[in-house]
């Protein structure tokens, strides 16, 4: 049995440390991959800061990480889609409450993946490019297609225009880049926001119009762009993105639903050591106050809002719809591209901490990747 090493988060608010880890044993409809590349998401560096609020069920030490790409080295019983040697990408869902398993964290040499949350990748697609997809793809899919979210039509190679337009606030983010592609593949037009330097980028992904999210007139401008269109709802990505989306869908004809993937306050300036708790108290208070204000606003306007938990698709029809039915052929045909662009910051598990620091500095139309 191969030896395994993982980057462990050693305590709830503790540091990351490289330590040995048990080699994962696949059970029914599970596979083990030799991890070749991982990508870094904002939630990864936030774990030591707000993990006790967002993931109170986790027992430490724990292995986090959601985005993995690699080579299948072992398959469990009931696995029919993969064999040893296959090149795959997968959403590692160890931190989900229903799994709660460090063996399913991406930040290790050998990672356990669920068969229905894994997709084969074309030979021409590098592991580093493949690794940018999973969590951004899953989060976008949850928001767009789950029945408790926007409940849009599903993407396919034969989808027909729906005659509806989706608002994606934050189109150049990892989630936004996938949301644009998925919505277009499902037959929707997409209006999005981004920095002006990324307008061409989001249009290449399929958006019909892009607006500067920092513009003082952005809400008014987007409402005008929806004139004559039927709104399919809004996907809000980024701090303070939900409120303007609520204003826009309220003013437009169509669905009065906003799915949001980000909290109303930023945690970017959180201290890494002492003073973390003192810093968090007013931040959490502001977040709660903002949520209460938003709730009152949406109730009076009869707008439904729903927070997206990016791994919830593992337990419903959206997971296999994306990773089994849609993505494999879409990647093979070139109908779906891996976005945003990977920025490889190093090689080896020890470089993940460097990747966490780089991601915290902020990325625009890019995603931090570490080769393993």
C-alpha positions as a Markdown table, in Angstrom:
| # | Residue | x | y | z |
|---|---|---|---|---|
| 1 | Unk | 0.0 | 0.0 | 0.0 |
| 2 | Unk | 1.5 | 3.4 | -1.0 |
| 3 | Unk | 2.5 | 5.9 | 1.7 |
| 4 | Unk | 0.4 | 9.0 | 1.8 |
| 5 | Unk | 1.2 | 12.6 | 2.9 |
| 6 | Unk | -1.2 | 15.4 | 3.5 |
| 7 | Unk | -1.3 | 19.1 | 4.4 |
| 8 | Unk | -3.2 | 18.9 | 7.7 |
| 9 | Unk | -5.1 | 21.8 | 9.4 |
| 10 | Unk | -4.0 | 20.7 | 12.8 |
| 11 | Unk | -6.6 | 22.5 | 14.9 |
| 12 | Unk | -9.7 | 24.6 | 14.5 |
| 13 | Unk | -7.6 | 27.8 | 14.5 |
| 14 | Unk | -4.3 | 26.2 | 14.1 |
| 15 | Unk | -1.6 | 26.1 | 11.4 |
| 16 | Unk | -1.2 | 23.8 | 8.4 |
| 17 | Unk | 1.4 | 21.1 | 8.7 |
| 18 | Unk | 2.7 | 18.4 | 6.4 |
| 19 | Unk | 2.2 | 15.0 | 8.0 |
| 20 | Unk | 1.7 | 11.4 | 7.0 |
| 21 | Unk | -1.8 | 10.4 | 6.4 |
| 22 | Unk | -3.6 | 7.0 | 6.0 |
| 23 | Unk | -3.9 | 5.7 | 2.5 |
| 24 | Unk | -7.6 | 6.0 | 1.6 |
| 25 | Unk | -9.5 | 2.8 | 1.0 |
| 26 | Unk | -12.3 | 3.2 | -1.6 |
| 27 | Unk | -15.7 | 1.8 | -0.7 |
| 28 | Unk | -18.8 | 1.5 | -2.9 |
| 29 | Unk | -18.8 | 4.0 | -5.8 |
| 30 | Unk | -15.6 | 5.6 | -4.6 |
| 31 | Unk | -12.2 | 6.0 | -6.3 |
| 32 | Unk | -8.7 | 6.9 | -5.2 |
| 33 | Unk | -6.6 | 9.2 | -7.3 |
| 34 | Unk | -2.9 | 10.0 | -7.3 |
| 35 | Unk | -3.3 | 13.8 | -7.0 |
| 36 | Unk | -1.4 | 15.6 | -9.7 |
| 37 | Unk | -2.7 | 19.2 | -9.2 |
| 38 | Unk | -4.9 | 21.1 | -6.8 |
| 39 | Unk | -6.4 | 24.6 | -7.0 |
| 40 | Unk | -6.9 | 27.0 | -4.2 |
| 41 | Unk | -10.3 | 28.6 | -3.3 |
| 42 | Unk | -11.0 | 31.5 | -0.9 |
| 43 | Unk | -12.7 | 29.1 | 1.5 |
| 44 | Unk | -9.4 | 27.3 | 1.9 |
| 45 | Unk | -7.5 | 30.1 | 3.6 |
| 46 | Unk | -10.7 | 31.1 | 5.5 |
| 47 | Unk | -10.9 | 27.7 | 7.3 |
| 48 | Unk | -8.6 | 28.7 | 10.2 |
| 49 | Unk | -10.5 | 31.9 | 10.6 |
| 50 | Unk | -14.2 | 31.1 | 10.2 |
| 51 | Unk | -14.2 | 27.3 | 10.0 |
| 52 | Unk | -15.8 | 26.9 | 13.4 |
| 53 | Unk | -18.8 | 29.0 | 12.2 |
| 54 | Unk | -19.1 | 27.6 | 8.6 |
| 55 | Unk | -18.0 | 24.0 | 9.3 |
| 56 | Unk | -18.8 | 23.4 | 13.0 |
| 57 | Unk | -19.0 | 19.6 | 12.5 |
| 58 | Unk | -15.3 | 19.1 | 11.5 |
| 59 | Unk | -13.0 | 17.2 | 13.9 |
| 60 | Unk | -9.4 | 18.3 | 13.8 |
| 61 | Unk | -6.8 | 17.6 | 12.5 |
| 62 | Unk | -8.4 | 17.7 | 9.1 |
| 63 | Unk | -7.4 | 17.7 | 5.4 |
| 64 | Unk | -9.2 | 20.4 | 3.4 |
| 65 | Unk | -9.1 | 21.2 | -0.3 |
| 66 | Unk | -11.9 | 20.8 | -2.9 |
| 67 | Unk | -10.3 | 21.0 | -6.4 |
| 68 | Unk | -8.3 | 17.9 | -7.5 |
| 69 | Unk | -7.1 | 16.4 | -10.7 |
| 70 | Unk | -5.1 | 13.3 | -11.1 |
| 71 | Unk | -4.8 | 9.6 | -12.1 |
| 72 | Unk | -7.1 | 6.9 | -10.9 |
| 73 | Unk | -5.1 | 4.3 | -8.9 |
| 74 | Unk | -7.9 | 2.3 | -7.3 |
| 75 | Unk | -11.6 | 1.8 | -7.6 |
| 76 | Unk | -14.2 | 0.6 | -5.1 |
| 77 | Unk | -17.1 | -1.8 | -5.6 |
| 78 | Unk | -19.8 | -0.7 | -7.9 |
| 79 | Unk | -17.6 | 1.7 | -9.9 |
| 80 | Unk | -18.4 | 1.4 | -13.6 |
| 81 | Unk | -17.2 | 4.8 | -15.1 |
| 82 | Unk | -13.5 | 4.6 | -14.2 |
| 83 | Unk | -10.6 | 2.2 | -14.3 |
| 84 | Unk | -7.0 | 2.4 | -13.1 |
| 85 | Unk | -5.0 | 4.8 | -15.2 |
| 86 | Unk | -7.8 | 7.2 | -16.1 |
| 87 | Unk | -7.1 | 10.9 | -16.0 |
| 88 | Unk | -9.8 | 12.7 | -14.0 |
| 89 | Unk | -10.9 | 15.9 | -12.2 |
| 90 | Unk | -13.0 | 15.7 | -9.1 |
| 91 | Unk | -14.7 | 17.7 | -6.4 |
| 92 | Unk | -13.3 | 16.5 | -3.1 |
| 93 | Unk | -16.2 | 16.8 | -0.7 |
| 94 | Unk | -14.6 | 15.7 | 2.6 |
| 95 | Unk | -15.6 | 18.9 | 4.4 |
| 96 | Unk | -19.3 | 18.5 | 3.6 |
| 97 | Unk | -21.4 | 17.6 | 6.7 |
| 98 | Unk | -22.6 | 14.4 | 5.1 |
| 99 | Unk | -19.0 | 13.2 | 4.5 |
| 100 | Unk | -16.9 | 14.8 | 7.2 |
| 101 | Unk | -13.9 | 12.7 | 6.1 |
| 102 | Unk | -10.2 | 13.9 | 5.9 |
| 103 | Unk | -9.5 | 11.2 | 3.3 |
| 104 | Unk | -11.7 | 13.2 | 0.9 |
| 105 | Unk | -9.7 | 16.4 | 1.2 |
| 106 | Unk | -7.8 | 17.4 | -1.9 |
| 107 | Unk | -4.6 | 18.5 | -0.2 |
| 108 | Unk | -2.8 | 15.1 | -0.1 |
| 109 | Unk | -0.9 | 12.8 | -2.4 |
| 110 | Unk | -3.8 | 10.3 | -2.6 |
| 111 | Unk | -7.4 | 11.6 | -2.5 |
| 112 | Unk | -10.7 | 9.7 | -2.2 |
| 113 | Unk | -13.4 | 10.9 | -4.6 |
| 114 | Unk | -17.0 | 10.0 | -5.2 |
| 115 | Unk | -17.6 | 8.4 | -8.6 |
| 116 | Unk | -20.5 | 10.7 | -9.4 |
| 117 | Unk | -18.5 | 13.9 | -8.4 |
| 118 | Unk | -15.7 | 13.0 | -10.8 |
| 119 | Unk | -15.3 | 13.4 | -14.6 |
| 120 | Unk | -12.7 | 12.1 | -17.1 |
| 121 | Unk | -10.5 | 14.7 | -18.8 |
| 122 | Unk | -9.3 | 14.7 | -22.4 |
| 123 | Unk | -5.7 | 13.7 | -23.0 |
| 124 | Unk | -4.8 | 17.2 | -24.2 |
| 125 | Unk | -6.0 | 18.9 | -21.0 |
| 126 | Unk | -3.3 | 19.3 | -18.4 |
| 127 | Unk | -4.0 | 18.4 | -14.7 |
| 128 | Unk | -3.3 | 22.0 | -13.8 |
| 129 | Unk | -6.0 | 23.3 | -16.1 |
| 130 | Unk | -8.4 | 20.7 | -15.1 |
| 131 | Unk | -8.0 | 21.5 | -11.4 |
| 132 | Unk | -9.5 | 25.0 | -11.7 |
| 133 | Unk | -12.9 | 23.6 | -12.3 |
| 134 | Unk | -14.5 | 21.5 | -9.5 |
| 135 | Unk | -15.6 | 23.8 | -6.7 |
| 136 | Unk | -16.4 | 26.8 | -9.0 |
| 137 | Unk | -18.3 | 24.5 | -11.3 |
| 138 | Unk | -20.2 | 22.8 | -8.5 |
| 139 | Unk | -21.1 | 26.1 | -6.8 |
| 140 | Unk | -22.4 | 27.6 | -10.0 |
| 141 | Unk | -24.3 | 24.4 | -10.8 |
| 142 | Unk | -25.9 | 24.4 | -7.3 |
| 143 | Unk | -27.0 | 28.0 | -7.7 |
| 144 | Unk | -28.3 | 27.6 | -11.2 |
| 145 | Unk | -30.0 | 24.2 | -11.2 |
| 146 | Unk | -31.0 | 23.0 | -7.8 |
| 147 | Unk | -34.7 | 23.1 | -7.1 |
| 148 | Unk | -34.2 | 25.2 | -4.0 |
| 149 | Unk | -32.1 | 27.8 | -5.9 |
| 150 | Unk | -32.8 | 29.2 | -9.4 |
| 151 | Unk | -34.0 | 25.9 | -10.8 |
| 152 | Unk | -33.0 | 26.7 | -14.4 |
| 153 | Unk | -33.2 | 24.2 | -17.3 |
| 154 | Unk | -30.2 | 21.9 | -17.4 |
| 155 | Unk | -27.4 | 22.3 | -19.9 |
| 156 | Unk | -27.0 | 19.9 | -22.8 |
| 157 | Unk | -25.5 | 19.7 | -26.3 |
| 158 | Unk | -29.0 | 20.2 | -27.8 |
| 159 | Unk | -30.4 | 22.9 | -25.6 |
| 160 | Unk | -32.6 | 25.5 | -27.3 |
| 161 | Unk | -32.9 | 29.2 | -26.4 |
| 162 | Unk | -35.2 | 29.7 | -23.5 |
| 163 | Unk | -35.9 | 33.4 | -24.2 |
| 164 | Unk | -34.7 | 34.3 | -20.7 |
| 165 | Unk | -31.7 | 36.2 | -19.4 |
| 166 | Unk | -29.7 | 35.4 | -16.3 |
| 167 | Unk | -27.8 | 38.0 | -14.3 |
| 168 | Unk | -24.4 | 36.8 | -13.0 |
| 169 | Unk | -22.8 | 39.4 | -10.7 |
| 170 | Unk | -19.1 | 38.6 | -10.7 |
| 171 | Unk | -18.6 | 37.0 | -14.0 |
| 172 | Unk | -14.8 | 36.8 | -14.0 |
| 173 | Unk | -14.6 | 34.9 | -10.7 |
| 174 | Unk | -14.2 | 31.1 | -10.6 |
| 175 | Unk | -17.9 | 30.6 | -9.9 |
| 176 | Unk | -18.9 | 33.3 | -12.4 |
| 177 | Unk | -16.8 | 31.8 | -15.2 |
| 178 | Unk | -18.6 | 28.5 | -14.8 |
| 179 | Unk | -22.0 | 30.1 | -14.3 |
| 180 | Unk | -21.8 | 31.9 | -17.6 |
| 181 | Unk | -20.8 | 28.8 | -19.5 |
| 182 | Unk | -23.4 | 26.6 | -17.8 |
| 183 | Unk | -26.2 | 29.1 | -18.3 |
| 184 | Unk | -25.4 | 29.6 | -22.0 |
| 185 | Unk | -25.2 | 25.8 | -22.4 |
| 186 | Unk | -28.7 | 25.6 | -20.9 |
| 187 | Unk | -30.1 | 28.1 | -23.4 |
| 188 | Unk | -30.0 | 31.4 | -21.4 |
| 189 | Unk | -28.6 | 34.8 | -22.3 |
| 190 | Unk | -26.2 | 36.1 | -19.6 |
| 191 | Unk | -25.7 | 39.7 | -18.5 |
| 192 | Unk | -22.8 | 40.0 | -16.1 |
| 193 | Unk | -20.5 | 42.3 | -14.1 |
| 194 | Unk | -16.7 | 42.4 | -14.1 |
| 195 | Unk | -13.9 | 44.9 | -14.2 |
| 196 | Unk | -13.6 | 46.6 | -17.6 |
| 197 | Unk | -10.3 | 44.8 | -18.2 |
| 198 | Unk | -12.2 | 41.5 | -18.1 |
| 199 | Unk | -15.1 | 42.4 | -20.4 |
| 200 | Unk | -13.6 | 40.6 | -23.3 |
| 201 | Unk | -13.0 | 37.6 | -21.1 |
| 202 | Unk | -16.6 | 37.2 | -19.9 |
| 203 | Unk | -17.9 | 37.8 | -23.5 |
| 204 | Unk | -15.7 | 34.9 | -24.7 |
| 205 | Unk | -17.3 | 32.7 | -22.1 |
| 206 | Unk | -20.7 | 33.6 | -23.6 |
| 207 | Unk | -22.0 | 36.7 | -21.8 |
| 208 | Unk | -24.1 | 39.0 | -24.1 |
| 209 | Unk | -23.2 | 42.1 | -22.1 |
| 210 | Unk | -20.9 | 43.2 | -19.3 |
| 211 | Unk | -21.0 | 46.1 | -16.9 |
| 212 | Unk | -18.5 | 47.6 | -14.5 |
| 213 | Unk | -19.5 | 46.5 | -11.0 |
| 214 | Unk | -17.8 | 49.6 | -9.5 |
| 215 | Unk | -19.8 | 52.0 | -11.7 |
| 216 | Unk | -22.1 | 54.3 | -9.7 |
| 217 | Unk | -24.8 | 53.7 | -12.3 |
| 218 | Unk | -24.3 | 49.9 | -12.6 |
| 219 | Unk | -27.7 | 49.0 | -11.2 |
| 220 | Unk | -29.6 | 51.4 | -13.3 |
| 221 | Unk | -27.6 | 50.4 | -16.4 |
| 222 | Unk | -28.3 | 46.7 | -15.9 |
| 223 | Unk | -32.0 | 47.4 | -15.4 |
| 224 | Unk | -32.0 | 49.2 | -18.7 |
| 225 | Unk | -30.2 | 46.3 | -20.3 |
| 226 | Unk | -33.0 | 44.0 | -19.2 |
| 227 | Unk | -35.6 | 46.1 | -20.9 |
| 228 | Unk | -37.6 | 43.8 | -23.2 |
| 229 | Unk | -36.0 | 40.7 | -21.6 |
| 230 | Unk | -37.4 | 38.2 | -19.2 |
| 231 | Unk | -35.2 | 37.7 | -16.1 |
| 232 | Unk | -34.3 | 34.2 | -15.1 |
| 233 | Unk | -33.1 | 35.4 | -11.7 |
| 234 | Unk | -29.6 | 36.4 | -10.5 |
| 235 | Unk | -26.5 | 34.7 | -9.2 |
| 236 | Unk | -24.7 | 37.0 | -6.8 |
| 237 | Unk | -20.9 | 36.3 | -6.4 |
| 238 | Unk | -18.7 | 38.6 | -4.3 |
| 239 | Unk | -18.9 | 40.6 | -1.1 |
| 240 | Unk | -22.0 | 43.0 | -1.1 |
| 241 | Unk | -23.2 | 41.5 | -4.4 |
| 242 | Unk | -26.6 | 40.3 | -3.2 |
| 243 | Unk | -28.2 | 43.7 | -2.5 |
| 244 | Unk | -27.7 | 45.2 | -6.0 |
| 245 | Unk | -29.0 | 41.9 | -7.5 |
| 246 | Unk | -32.1 | 42.2 | -5.4 |
| 247 | Unk | -32.7 | 45.7 | -6.7 |
| 248 | Unk | -32.2 | 44.6 | -10.3 |
| 249 | Unk | -34.5 | 41.5 | -10.2 |
| 250 | Unk | -37.1 | 43.6 | -8.3 |
| 251 | Unk | -37.2 | 46.1 | -11.2 |
| 252 | Unk | -37.2 | 43.5 | -14.0 |
| 253 | Unk | -39.9 | 41.3 | -15.5 |
| 254 | Unk | -39.4 | 37.6 | -14.6 |
| 255 | Unk | -38.2 | 35.4 | -11.8 |
| 256 | Unk | -37.8 | 37.1 | -8.4 |
| 257 | Unk | -35.0 | 34.9 | -7.1 |
| 258 | Unk | -31.4 | 35.6 | -6.1 |
| 259 | Unk | -28.9 | 32.8 | -5.3 |
| 260 | Unk | -25.8 | 34.2 | -3.5 |
| 261 | Unk | -22.4 | 32.6 | -3.0 |
| 262 | Unk | -20.7 | 35.2 | -0.8 |
| 263 | Unk | -21.2 | 36.7 | 2.6 |
| 264 | Unk | -22.1 | 40.4 | 2.9 |
| 265 | Unk | -18.8 | 41.3 | 4.6 |
| 266 | Unk | -15.1 | 40.7 | 3.6 |
| 267 | Unk | -12.8 | 38.6 | 5.7 |
| 268 | Unk | -9.7 | 39.4 | 3.6 |
| 269 | Unk | -8.0 | 41.5 | 6.3 |
| 270 | Unk | -8.4 | 38.9 | 9.1 |
| 271 | Unk | -5.4 | 38.6 | 11.4 |
| 272 | Unk | -3.5 | 35.3 | 11.2 |
| 273 | Unk | -2.5 | 35.1 | 14.8 |
| 274 | Unk | -3.5 | 36.8 | 18.0 |
| 275 | Unk | -6.5 | 39.1 | 18.0 |
| 276 | Unk | -8.5 | 36.9 | 15.6 |
| 277 | Unk | -11.5 | 36.5 | 18.0 |
| 278 | Unk | -11.6 | 40.2 | 18.9 |
| 279 | Unk | -11.4 | 41.1 | 15.1 |
| 280 | Unk | -14.2 | 38.6 | 14.3 |
| 281 | Unk | -16.8 | 39.8 | 16.8 |
| 282 | Unk | -17.7 | 43.2 | 15.1 |
| 283 | Unk | -17.3 | 41.5 | 11.7 |
| 284 | Unk | -19.9 | 38.8 | 12.5 |
| 285 | Unk | -22.2 | 41.5 | 14.1 |
| 286 | Unk | -22.1 | 43.5 | 10.8 |
| 287 | Unk | -22.8 | 40.4 | 8.8 |
| 288 | Unk | -25.8 | 39.5 | 10.9 |
| 289 | Unk | -27.1 | 43.1 | 10.7 |
| 290 | Unk | -26.7 | 43.0 | 6.9 |
| 291 | Unk | -28.5 | 39.7 | 6.7 |
| 292 | Unk | -31.4 | 41.1 | 8.7 |
| 293 | Unk | -31.7 | 44.2 | 6.6 |
| 294 | Unk | -31.6 | 42.1 | 3.4 |
| 295 | Unk | -34.3 | 39.7 | 4.8 |
| 296 | Unk | -36.6 | 42.6 | 5.5 |
| 297 | Unk | -36.0 | 44.1 | 2.0 |
| 298 | Unk | -36.6 | 40.9 | 0.2 |
| 299 | Unk | -39.7 | 40.0 | 2.1 |
| 300 | Unk | -41.4 | 43.3 | 1.4 |
| 301 | Unk | -40.5 | 42.9 | -2.3 |
| 302 | Unk | -41.4 | 39.2 | -2.4 |
| 303 | Unk | -38.0 | 38.2 | -3.6 |
| 304 | Unk | -36.6 | 34.8 | -2.6 |
| 305 | Unk | -32.9 | 34.6 | -1.7 |
| 306 | Unk | -30.9 | 31.5 | -1.0 |
| 307 | Unk | -27.3 | 31.0 | 0.1 |
| 308 | Unk | -25.4 | 28.4 | -2.0 |
| 309 | Unk | -23.4 | 25.7 | -0.3 |
| 310 | Unk | -21.1 | 24.5 | -3.1 |
| 311 | Unk | -21.1 | 20.8 | -2.2 |
| 312 | Unk | -24.8 | 20.3 | -1.8 |
| 313 | Unk | -25.1 | 18.8 | -5.3 |
| 314 | Unk | -23.4 | 15.7 | -4.1 |
| 315 | Unk | -26.7 | 14.6 | -2.5 |
| 316 | Unk | -29.2 | 15.5 | -5.4 |
| 317 | Unk | -29.6 | 15.1 | -9.1 |
| 318 | Unk | -27.4 | 18.0 | -10.0 |
| 319 | Unk | -24.2 | 16.3 | -9.1 |
| 320 | Unk | -24.5 | 13.4 | -11.6 |
| 321 | Unk | -26.1 | 15.7 | -14.1 |
| 322 | Unk | -22.9 | 17.8 | -14.2 |
| 323 | Unk | -20.1 | 15.3 | -13.6 |
| 324 | Unk | -21.6 | 12.3 | -15.4 |
| 325 | Unk | -24.1 | 13.6 | -18.0 |
| 326 | Unk | -22.8 | 17.0 | -19.1 |
| 327 | Unk | -19.1 | 17.8 | -18.4 |
| 328 | Unk | -17.2 | 14.8 | -19.8 |
| 329 | Unk | -18.6 | 15.1 | -23.4 |
| 330 | Unk | -18.6 | 19.0 | -23.2 |
| 331 | Unk | -14.9 | 19.0 | -22.4 |
| 332 | Unk | -14.2 | 16.4 | -25.0 |
| 333 | Unk | -16.0 | 18.4 | -27.7 |
| 334 | Unk | -14.5 | 21.7 | -26.7 |
| 335 | Unk | -18.0 | 23.1 | -25.8 |
| 336 | Unk | -16.8 | 23.8 | -22.3 |
| 337 | Unk | -13.5 | 25.4 | -21.4 |
| 338 | Unk | -11.5 | 25.3 | -18.1 |
| 339 | Unk | -11.8 | 28.8 | -16.7 |
| 340 | Unk | -10.4 | 30.9 | -15.1 |
| 341 | Unk | -6.8 | 30.7 | -16.2 |
| 342 | Unk | -4.6 | 28.6 | -13.9 |
| 343 | Unk | -1.6 | 30.4 | -12.2 |
| 344 | Unk | 0.8 | 27.6 | -11.1 |
| 345 | Unk | 2.7 | 28.9 | -8.0 |
| 346 | Unk | 4.8 | 25.8 | -7.2 |
| 347 | Unk | 5.2 | 22.0 | -7.1 |
| 348 | Unk | 4.5 | 19.8 | -4.1 |
| 349 | Unk | 2.2 | 19.8 | -1.1 |
| 350 | Unk | 4.5 | 22.2 | 0.7 |
| 351 | Unk | 3.7 | 24.9 | -1.9 |
| 352 | Unk | 0.0 | 24.9 | -1.0 |
| 353 | Unk | 0.6 | 27.3 | 1.8 |
| 354 | Unk | 2.3 | 29.7 | -0.7 |
| 355 | Unk | -0.8 | 29.2 | -2.9 |
| 356 | Unk | -3.1 | 30.1 | 0.0 |
| 357 | Unk | -1.2 | 33.3 | 0.6 |
| 358 | Unk | -1.3 | 34.1 | -3.1 |
| 359 | Unk | -5.1 | 33.5 | -3.3 |
| 360 | Unk | -5.7 | 35.7 | -0.3 |
| 361 | Unk | -4.1 | 38.6 | -2.2 |
| 362 | Unk | -6.9 | 38.3 | -4.8 |
| 363 | Unk | -7.2 | 36.9 | -8.3 |
| 364 | Unk | -8.9 | 38.4 | -11.3 |
| 365 | Unk | -9.9 | 35.9 | -14.1 |
| 366 | Unk | -7.3 | 33.6 | -12.7 |
| 367 | Unk | -7.0 | 30.8 | -10.2 |
| 368 | Unk | -4.1 | 29.6 | -8.0 |
| 369 | Unk | -2.9 | 26.1 | -8.8 |
| 370 | Unk | -0.2 | 23.9 | -7.2 |
| 371 | Unk | 1.2 | 20.9 | -9.1 |
| 372 | Unk | 1.6 | 17.8 | -6.9 |
